[in-house]
Amino acid sequence: MTNSSGEAAQSYEITYLSTRPEPEVRTAEAGEVAAVIEHAGEHGMQVLVRPCRRPVQEPGTRKEDES
């Protein structure tokens, strides 16, 4: 994922807190987080929002290394 300036877009992990044993978890881009929080509030849900860690690229796994 990249933004309009070509940088990697920040992603966030959204956890919907409930009484279920396994909470629902999804990933959202920075621009979606406010809407997710607003939607959750409108429906009486609580959410936990945490930044996702960017995956670490292993040496030799980038596309440029394949040539």
PDB file of N, CA, C and O in Angstrom:
ATOM      1  N   MET A   1       0.821  -1.179   0.000  1.00  0.00           N
ATOM      2  CA  MET A   1       0.000   0.000   0.000  1.00  0.00           C
ATOM      3  C   MET A   1       0.870   1.250   0.000  1.00  0.00           C
ATOM      4  O   MET A   1       1.839   1.358   0.752  1.00  0.00           O
ATOM      5  N   THR A   2       0.505   2.171  -0.846  1.00  0.00           N
ATOM      6  CA  THR A   2       1.226   3.440  -0.876  1.00  0.00           C
ATOM      7  C   THR A   2       0.224   4.569  -0.926  1.00  0.00           C
ATOM      8  O   THR A   2      -0.902   4.393  -1.393  1.00  0.00           O
ATOM      9  N   ASN A   3       0.636   5.740  -0.442  1.00  0.00           N
ATOM     10  CA  ASN A   3      -0.242   6.900  -0.522  1.00  0.00           C
ATOM     11  C   ASN A   3       0.078   7.672  -1.789  1.00  0.00           C
ATOM     12  O   ASN A   3       0.882   7.217  -2.603  1.00  0.00           O
ATOM     13  N   SER A   4      -0.538   8.830  -1.968  1.00  0.00           N
ATOM     14  CA  SER A   4      -0.378   9.566  -3.216  1.00  0.00           C
ATOM     15  C   SER A   4       1.045  10.073  -3.435  1.00  0.00           C
ATOM     16  O   SER A   4       1.427  10.344  -4.574  1.00  0.00           O
ATOM     17  N   SER A   5       1.839  10.208  -2.370  1.00  0.00           N
ATOM     18  CA  SER A   5       3.218  10.654  -2.550  1.00  0.00           C
ATOM     19  C   SER A   5       4.182   9.480  -2.724  1.00  0.00           C
ATOM     20  O   SER A   5       5.396   9.680  -2.768  1.00  0.00           O
ATOM     21  N   GLY A   6       3.650   8.254  -2.822  1.00  0.00           N
ATOM     22  CA  GLY A   6       4.480   7.090  -3.063  1.00  0.00           C
ATOM     23  C   GLY A   6       5.050   6.455  -1.804  1.00  0.00           C
ATOM     24  O   GLY A   6       5.803   5.485  -1.893  1.00  0.00           O
ATOM     25  N   GLU A   7       4.706   6.987  -0.625  1.00  0.00           N
ATOM     26  CA  GLU A   7       5.186   6.407   0.627  1.00  0.00           C
ATOM     27  C   GLU A   7       4.249   5.288   1.050  1.00  0.00           C
ATOM     28  O   GLU A   7       3.091   5.242   0.636  1.00  0.00           O
ATOM     29  N   ALA A   8       4.762   4.384   1.880  1.00  0.00           N
ATOM     30  CA  ALA A   8       3.926   3.311   2.398  1.00  0.00           C
ATOM     31  C   ALA A   8       2.855   3.899   3.301  1.00  0.00           C
ATOM     32  O   ALA A   8       3.159   4.711   4.175  1.00  0.00           O
ATOM     33  N   ALA A   9       1.593   3.497   3.099  1.00  0.00           N
ATOM     34  CA  ALA A   9       0.482   3.999   3.895  1.00  0.00           C
ATOM     35  C   ALA A   9       0.499   3.330   5.266  1.00  0.00           C
ATOM     36  O   ALA A   9       0.789   2.140   5.387  1.00  0.00           O
ATOM     37  N   GLN A  10       0.187   4.108   6.288  1.00  0.00           N
ATOM     38  CA  GLN A  10       0.124   3.564   7.645  1.00  0.00           C
ATOM     39  C   GLN A  10      -1.155   2.749   7.794  1.00  0.00           C
ATOM     40  O   GLN A  10      -2.235   3.199   7.412  1.00  0.00           O
ATOM     41  N   SER A  11      -1.028   1.561   8.345  1.00  0.00           N
ATOM     42  CA  SER A  11      -2.182   0.711   8.605  1.00  0.00           C
ATOM     43  C   SER A  11      -2.369   0.574  10.110  1.00  0.00           C
ATOM     44  O   SER A  11      -1.424   0.687  10.891  1.00  0.00           O
ATOM     45  N   TYR A  12      -3.611   0.327  10.485  1.00  0.00           N
ATOM     46  CA  TYR A  12      -3.958   0.174  11.895  1.00  0.00           C
ATOM     47  C   TYR A  12      -4.731  -1.116  12.092  1.00  0.00           C
ATOM     48  O   TYR A  12      -5.529  -1.508  11.240  1.00  0.00           O
ATOM     49  N   GLU A  13      -4.495  -1.774  13.215  1.00  0.00           N
ATOM     50  CA  GLU A  13      -5.238  -2.964  13.586  1.00  0.00           C
ATOM     51  C   GLU A  13      -6.402  -2.522  14.451  1.00  0.00           C
ATOM     52  O   GLU A  13      -6.205  -1.873  15.478  1.00  0.00           O
ATOM     53  N   ILE A  14      -7.608  -2.869  14.045  1.00  0.00           N
ATOM     54  CA  ILE A  14      -8.824  -2.506  14.766  1.00  0.00           C
ATOM     55  C   ILE A  14      -9.349  -3.775  15.433  1.00  0.00           C
ATOM     56  O   ILE A  14      -9.622  -4.768  14.759  1.00  0.00           O
ATOM     57  N   THR A  15      -9.488  -3.738  16.758  1.00  0.00           N
ATOM     58  CA  THR A  15     -10.056  -4.857  17.502  1.00  0.00           C
ATOM     59  C   THR A  15     -11.396  -4.416  18.059  1.00  0.00           C
ATOM     60  O   THR A  15     -11.474  -3.438  18.803  1.00  0.00           O
ATOM     61  N   TYR A  16     -12.443  -5.129  17.705  1.00  0.00           N
ATOM     62  CA  TYR A  16     -13.775  -4.841  18.221  1.00  0.00           C
ATOM     63  C   TYR A  16     -13.919  -5.584  19.540  1.00  0.00           C
ATOM     64  O   TYR A  16     -13.926  -6.815  19.571  1.00  0.00           O
ATOM     65  N   LEU A  17     -14.035  -4.827  20.634  1.00  0.00           N
ATOM     66  CA  LEU A  17     -14.128  -5.417  21.968  1.00  0.00           C
ATOM     67  C   LEU A  17     -15.573  -5.817  22.236  1.00  0.00           C
ATOM     68  O   LEU A  17     -16.492  -5.016  22.063  1.00  0.00           O
ATOM     69  N   SER A  18     -15.763  -7.053  22.656  1.00  0.00           N
ATOM     70  CA  SER A  18     -17.103  -7.543  22.940  1.00  0.00           C
ATOM     71  C   SER A  18     -16.998  -8.626  24.006  1.00  0.00           C
ATOM     72  O   SER A  18     -15.923  -8.879  24.549  1.00  0.00           O
ATOM     73  N   THR A  19     -18.111  -9.251  24.291  1.00  0.00           N
ATOM     74  CA  THR A  19     -18.124 -10.324  25.277  1.00  0.00           C
ATOM     75  C   THR A  19     -17.810 -11.673  24.651  1.00  0.00           C
ATOM     76  O   THR A  19     -17.759 -12.682  25.354  1.00  0.00           O
ATOM     77  N   ARG A  20     -17.600 -11.708  23.352  1.00  0.00           N
ATOM     78  CA  ARG A  20     -17.256 -12.975  22.682  1.00  0.00           C
ATOM     79  C   ARG A  20     -15.855 -13.411  23.091  1.00  0.00           C
ATOM     80  O   ARG A  20     -15.003 -12.570  23.379  1.00  0.00           O
ATOM     81  N   PRO A  21     -15.611 -14.710  23.118  1.00  0.00           N
ATOM     82  CA  PRO A  21     -14.272 -15.183  23.490  1.00  0.00           C
ATOM     83  C   PRO A  21     -13.185 -14.745  22.512  1.00  0.00           C
ATOM     84  O   PRO A  21     -12.059 -14.474  22.929  1.00  0.00           O
ATOM     85  N   GLU A  22     -13.501 -14.671  21.226  1.00  0.00           N
ATOM     86  CA  GLU A  22     -12.549 -14.257  20.203  1.00  0.00           C
ATOM     87  C   GLU A  22     -12.999 -12.936  19.606  1.00  0.00           C
ATOM     88  O   GLU A  22     -13.964 -12.913  18.842  1.00  0.00           O
ATOM     89  N   PRO A  23     -12.331 -11.834  19.930  1.00  0.00           N
ATOM     90  CA  PRO A  23     -12.748 -10.546  19.353  1.00  0.00           C
ATOM     91  C   PRO A  23     -12.478 -10.486  17.857  1.00  0.00           C
ATOM     92  O   PRO A  23     -11.566 -11.137  17.347  1.00  0.00           O
ATOM     93  N   GLU A  24     -13.282  -9.696  17.167  1.00  0.00           N
ATOM     94  CA  GLU A  24     -13.099  -9.496  15.729  1.00  0.00           C
ATOM     95  C   GLU A  24     -11.976  -8.494  15.513  1.00  0.00           C
ATOM     96  O   GLU A  24     -11.943  -7.440  16.148  1.00  0.00           O
ATOM     97  N   VAL A  25     -11.057  -8.826  14.615  1.00  0.00           N
ATOM     98  CA  VAL A  25      -9.914  -7.964  14.330  1.00  0.00           C
ATOM     99  C   VAL A  25      -9.849  -7.735  12.828  1.00  0.00           C
ATOM    100  O   VAL A  25     -10.026  -8.665  12.041  1.00  0.00           O
ATOM    101  N   ARG A  26      -9.593  -6.485  12.434  1.00  0.00           N
ATOM    102  CA  ARG A  26      -9.402  -6.175  11.017  1.00  0.00           C
ATOM    103  C   ARG A  26      -8.337  -5.111  10.893  1.00  0.00           C
ATOM    104  O   ARG A  26      -7.930  -4.508  11.886  1.00  0.00           O
ATOM    105  N   THR A  27      -7.886  -4.882   9.678  1.00  0.00           N
ATOM    106  CA  THR A  27      -6.879  -3.870   9.408  1.00  0.00           C
ATOM    107  C   THR A  27      -7.521  -2.751   8.593  1.00  0.00           C
ATOM    108  O   THR A  27      -8.309  -3.001   7.681  1.00  0.00           O
ATOM    109  N   ALA A  28      -7.170  -1.518   8.939  1.00  0.00           N
ATOM    110  CA  ALA A  28      -7.703  -0.362   8.220  1.00  0.00           C
ATOM    111  C   ALA A  28      -6.569   0.607   7.927  1.00  0.00           C
ATOM    112  O   ALA A  28      -5.607   0.702   8.689  1.00  0.00           O
ATOM    113  N   GLU A  29      -6.690   1.325   6.819  1.00  0.00           N
ATOM    114  CA  GLU A  29      -5.714   2.357   6.502  1.00  0.00           C
ATOM    115  C   GLU A  29      -6.024   3.592   7.333  1.00  0.00           C
ATOM    116  O   GLU A  29      -7.128   3.733   7.859  1.00  0.00           O
ATOM    117  N   ALA A  30      -5.056   4.480   7.449  1.00  0.00           N
ATOM    118  CA  ALA A  30      -5.186   5.666   8.287  1.00  0.00           C
ATOM    119  C   ALA A  30      -6.457   6.461   7.984  1.00  0.00           C
ATOM    120  O   ALA A  30      -7.110   6.947   8.908  1.00  0.00           O
ATOM    121  N   GLY A  31      -6.811   6.600   6.732  1.00  0.00           N
ATOM    122  CA  GLY A  31      -7.979   7.375   6.349  1.00  0.00           C
ATOM    123  C   GLY A  31      -9.308   6.756   6.746  1.00  0.00           C
ATOM    124  O   GLY A  31     -10.331   7.439   6.740  1.00  0.00           O
ATOM    125  N   GLU A  32      -9.312   5.475   7.092  1.00  0.00           N
ATOM    126  CA  GLU A  32     -10.545   4.785   7.459  1.00  0.00           C
ATOM    127  C   GLU A  32     -10.798   4.758   8.960  1.00  0.00           C
ATOM    128  O   GLU A  32     -11.919   4.482   9.387  1.00  0.00           O
ATOM    129  N   VAL A  33      -9.783   5.037   9.765  1.00  0.00           N
ATOM    130  CA  VAL A  33      -9.874   4.841  11.213  1.00  0.00           C
ATOM    131  C   VAL A  33     -10.983   5.683  11.842  1.00  0.00           C
ATOM    132  O   VAL A  33     -11.753   5.166  12.652  1.00  0.00           O
ATOM    133  N   ALA A  34     -11.084   6.952  11.493  1.00  0.00           N
ATOM    134  CA  ALA A  34     -12.116   7.814  12.084  1.00  0.00           C
ATOM    135  C   ALA A  34     -13.514   7.269  11.798  1.00  0.00           C
ATOM    136  O   ALA A  34     -14.373   7.276  12.679  1.00  0.00           O
ATOM    137  N   ALA A  35     -13.746   6.801  10.582  1.00  0.00           N
ATOM    138  CA  ALA A  35     -15.055   6.259  10.223  1.00  0.00           C
ATOM    139  C   ALA A  35     -15.354   4.976  11.001  1.00  0.00           C
ATOM    140  O   ALA A  35     -16.494   4.747  11.405  1.00  0.00           O
ATOM    141  N   VAL A  36     -14.348   4.150  11.209  1.00  0.00           N
ATOM    142  CA  VAL A  36     -14.536   2.913  11.980  1.00  0.00           C
ATOM    143  C   VAL A  36     -14.928   3.246  13.415  1.00  0.00           C
ATOM    144  O   VAL A  36     -15.845   2.639  13.969  1.00  0.00           O
ATOM    145  N   ILE A  37     -14.225   4.220  14.023  1.00  0.00           N
ATOM    146  CA  ILE A  37     -14.520   4.618  15.395  1.00  0.00           C
ATOM    147  C   ILE A  37     -15.928   5.209  15.489  1.00  0.00           C
ATOM    148  O   ILE A  37     -16.677   4.893  16.413  1.00  0.00           O
ATOM    149  N   GLU A  38     -16.282   6.062  14.536  1.00  0.00           N
ATOM    150  CA  GLU A  38     -17.611   6.668  14.537  1.00  0.00           C
ATOM    151  C   GLU A  38     -18.697   5.606  14.402  1.00  0.00           C
ATOM    152  O   GLU A  38     -19.693   5.638  15.125  1.00  0.00           O
ATOM    153  N   HIS A  39     -18.510   4.679  13.491  1.00  0.00           N
ATOM    154  CA  HIS A  39     -19.485   3.603  13.278  1.00  0.00           C
ATOM    155  C   HIS A  39     -19.635   2.754  14.536  1.00  0.00           C
ATOM    156  O   HIS A  39     -20.750   2.410  14.926  1.00  0.00           O
ATOM    157  N   ALA A  40     -18.521   2.420  15.167  1.00  0.00           N
ATOM    158  CA  ALA A  40     -18.563   1.619  16.395  1.00  0.00           C
ATOM    159  C   ALA A  40     -19.333   2.358  17.491  1.00  0.00           C
ATOM    160  O   ALA A  40     -20.154   1.761  18.187  1.00  0.00           O
ATOM    161  N   GLY A  41     -19.070   3.653  17.641  1.00  0.00           N
ATOM    162  CA  GLY A  41     -19.765   4.446  18.657  1.00  0.00           C
ATOM    163  C   GLY A  41     -21.260   4.521  18.420  1.00  0.00           C
ATOM    164  O   GLY A  41     -22.050   4.473  19.364  1.00  0.00           O
ATOM    165  N   GLU A  42     -21.646   4.637  17.162  1.00  0.00           N
ATOM    166  CA  GLU A  42     -23.070   4.703  16.819  1.00  0.00           C
ATOM    167  C   GLU A  42     -23.798   3.416  17.178  1.00  0.00           C
ATOM    168  O   GLU A  42     -25.005   3.429  17.421  1.00  0.00           O
ATOM    169  N   HIS A  43     -23.066   2.297  17.214  1.00  0.00           N
ATOM    170  CA  HIS A  43     -23.671   0.998  17.495  1.00  0.00           C
ATOM    171  C   HIS A  43     -23.325   0.488  18.894  1.00  0.00           C
ATOM    172  O   HIS A  43     -23.535  -0.687  19.197  1.00  0.00           O
ATOM    173  N   GLY A  44     -22.797   1.366  19.743  1.00  0.00           N
ATOM    174  CA  GLY A  44     -22.513   0.990  21.128  1.00  0.00           C
ATOM    175  C   GLY A  44     -21.359   0.020  21.293  1.00  0.00           C
ATOM    176  O   GLY A  44     -21.286  -0.688  22.297  1.00  0.00           O
ATOM    177  N   MET A  45     -20.458  -0.023  20.327  1.00  0.00           N
ATOM    178  CA  MET A  45     -19.312  -0.928  20.397  1.00  0.00           C
ATOM    179  C   MET A  45     -18.079  -0.152  20.824  1.00  0.00           C
ATOM    180  O   MET A  45     -17.978   1.056  20.607  1.00  0.00           O
ATOM    181  N   GLN A  46     -17.147  -0.865  21.432  1.00  0.00           N
ATOM    182  CA  GLN A  46     -15.849  -0.292  21.754  1.00  0.00           C
ATOM    183  C   GLN A  46     -14.811  -0.928  20.844  1.00  0.00           C
ATOM    184  O   GLN A  46     -14.886  -2.114  20.520  1.00  0.00           O
ATOM    185  N   VAL A  47     -13.839  -0.117  20.438  1.00  0.00           N
ATOM    186  CA  VAL A  47     -12.766  -0.628  19.594  1.00  0.00           C
ATOM    187  C   VAL A  47     -11.418  -0.239  20.182  1.00  0.00           C
ATOM    188  O   VAL A  47     -11.282   0.780  20.859  1.00  0.00           O
ATOM    189  N   LEU A  48     -10.445  -1.062  19.909  1.00  0.00           N
ATOM    190  CA  LEU A  48      -9.059  -0.795  20.261  1.00  0.00           C
ATOM    191  C   LEU A  48      -8.324  -0.570  18.952  1.00  0.00           C
ATOM    192  O   LEU A  48      -8.402  -1.399  18.045  1.00  0.00           O
ATOM    193  N   VAL A  49      -7.614   0.541  18.843  1.00  0.00           N
ATOM    194  CA  VAL A  49      -6.910   0.888  17.606  1.00  0.00           C
ATOM    195  C   VAL A  49      -5.418   0.921  17.899  1.00  0.00           C
ATOM    196  O   VAL A  49      -4.961   1.653  18.778  1.00  0.00           O
ATOM    197  N   ARG A  50      -4.662   0.118  17.150  1.00  0.00           N
ATOM    198  CA  ARG A  50      -3.201   0.081  17.308  1.00  0.00           C
ATOM    199  C   ARG A  50      -2.545   0.155  15.946  1.00  0.00           C
ATOM    200  O   ARG A  50      -3.044  -0.426  14.982  1.00  0.00           O
ATOM    201  N   PRO A  51      -1.419   0.873  15.854  1.00  0.00           N
ATOM    202  CA  PRO A  51      -0.704   0.900  14.575  1.00  0.00           C
ATOM    203  C   PRO A  51      -0.161  -0.485  14.253  1.00  0.00           C
ATOM    204  O   PRO A  51       0.312  -1.197  15.139  1.00  0.00           O
ATOM    205  N   CYS A  52      -0.231  -0.860  12.991  1.00  0.00           N
ATOM    206  CA  CYS A  52       0.340  -2.134  12.549  1.00  0.00           C
ATOM    207  C   CYS A  52       1.834  -1.942  12.336  1.00  0.00           C
ATOM    208  O   CYS A  52       2.284  -0.893  11.874  1.00  0.00           O
ATOM    209  N   ARG A  53       2.565  -2.938  12.670  1.00  0.00           N
ATOM    210  CA  ARG A  53       3.995  -2.904  12.382  1.00  0.00           C
ATOM    211  C   ARG A  53       4.186  -3.217  10.917  1.00  0.00           C
ATOM    212  O   ARG A  53       3.532  -4.094  10.353  1.00  0.00           O
ATOM    213  N   ARG A  54       5.088  -2.486  10.323  1.00  0.00           N
ATOM    214  CA  ARG A  54       5.397  -2.771   8.918  1.00  0.00           C
ATOM    215  C   ARG A  54       6.185  -4.061   8.856  1.00  0.00           C
ATOM    216  O   ARG A  54       7.073  -4.284   9.679  1.00  0.00           O
ATOM    217  N   PRO A  55       5.878  -4.912   7.899  1.00  0.00           N
ATOM    218  CA  PRO A  55       6.626  -6.161   7.789  1.00  0.00           C
ATOM    219  C   PRO A  55       8.092  -5.887   7.482  1.00  0.00           C
ATOM    220  O   PRO A  55       8.429  -5.030   6.666  1.00  0.00           O
ATOM    221  N   VAL A  56       8.935  -6.627   8.148  1.00  0.00           N
ATOM    222  CA  VAL A  56      10.373  -6.494   7.917  1.00  0.00           C
ATOM    223  C   VAL A  56      10.734  -7.348   6.716  1.00  0.00           C
ATOM    224  O   VAL A  56      10.419  -8.537   6.667  1.00  0.00           O
ATOM    225  N   GLN A  57      11.398  -6.730   5.744  1.00  0.00           N
ATOM    226  CA  GLN A  57      11.793  -7.496   4.563  1.00  0.00           C
ATOM    227  C   GLN A  57      13.095  -8.220   4.849  1.00  0.00           C
ATOM    228  O   GLN A  57      14.074  -7.629   5.306  1.00  0.00           O
ATOM    229  N   GLU A  58      13.082  -9.489   4.575  1.00  0.00           N
ATOM    230  CA  GLU A  58      14.281 -10.302   4.740  1.00  0.00           C
ATOM    231  C   GLU A  58      15.266  -9.961   3.630  1.00  0.00           C
ATOM    232  O   GLU A  58      14.849  -9.675   2.508  1.00  0.00           O
ATOM    233  N   PRO A  59      16.554  -9.986   3.917  1.00  0.00           N
ATOM    234  CA  PRO A  59      17.533  -9.748   2.852  1.00  0.00           C
ATOM    235  C   PRO A  59      17.349 -10.769   1.732  1.00  0.00           C
ATOM    236  O   PRO A  59      17.182 -11.961   1.986  1.00  0.00           O
ATOM    237  N   GLY A  60      17.380 -10.293   0.510  1.00  0.00           N
ATOM    238  CA  GLY A  60      17.273 -11.188  -0.631  1.00  0.00           C
ATOM    239  C   GLY A  60      15.861 -11.493  -1.055  1.00  0.00           C
ATOM    240  O   GLY A  60      15.662 -12.276  -1.983  1.00  0.00           O
ATOM    241  N   THR A  61      14.844 -10.890  -0.397  1.00  0.00           N
ATOM    242  CA  THR A  61      13.461 -11.180  -0.780  1.00  0.00           C
ATOM    243  C   THR A  61      12.816 -10.038  -1.545  1.00  0.00           C
ATOM    244  O   THR A  61      11.670 -10.156  -1.978  1.00  0.00           O
ATOM    245  N   ARG A  62      13.524  -8.947  -1.716  1.00  0.00           N
ATOM    246  CA  ARG A  62      12.953  -7.825  -2.471  1.00  0.00           C
ATOM    247  C   ARG A  62      13.010  -8.151  -3.955  1.00  0.00           C
ATOM    248  O   ARG A  62      13.875  -8.904  -4.402  1.00  0.00           O
ATOM    249  N   LYS A  63      12.075  -7.574  -4.720  1.00  0.00           N
ATOM    250  CA  LYS A  63      12.004  -7.833  -6.156  1.00  0.00           C
ATOM    251  C   LYS A  63      13.285  -7.423  -6.864  1.00  0.00           C
ATOM    252  O   LYS A  63      13.693  -8.067  -7.830  1.00  0.00           O
ATOM    253  N   GLU A  64      13.932  -6.343  -6.388  1.00  0.00           N
ATOM    254  CA  GLU A  64      15.153  -5.882  -7.039  1.00  0.00           C
ATOM    255  C   GLU A  64      16.264  -6.917  -6.921  1.00  0.00           C
ATOM    256  O   GLU A  64      17.150  -6.988  -7.773  1.00  0.00           O
ATOM    257  N   ASP A  65      16.210  -7.733  -5.842  1.00  0.00           N
ATOM    258  CA  ASP A  65      17.249  -8.729  -5.621  1.00  0.00           C
ATOM    259  C   ASP A  65      17.117  -9.934  -6.536  1.00  0.00           C
ATOM    260  O   ASP A  65      18.057 -10.719  -6.666  1.00  0.00           O
ATOM    261  N   GLU A  66      15.935 -10.096  -7.188  1.00  0.00           N
ATOM    262  CA  GLU A  66      15.707 -11.271  -8.008  1.00  0.00           C
ATOM    263  C   GLU A  66      16.404 -11.209  -9.357  1.00  0.00           C
ATOM    264  O   GLU A  66      16.598 -12.253  -9.980  1.00  0.00           O
ATOM    265  N   SER A  67      16.778 -10.060  -9.820  1.00  0.00           N
ATOM    266  CA  SER A  67      17.369  -9.953 -11.159  1.00  0.00           C
ATOM    267  C   SER A  67      18.829 -10.326 -11.187  1.00  0.00           C
ATOM    268  O   SER A  67      19.457 -10.282 -12.245  1.00  0.00           O
TER     269      SER A  67
END
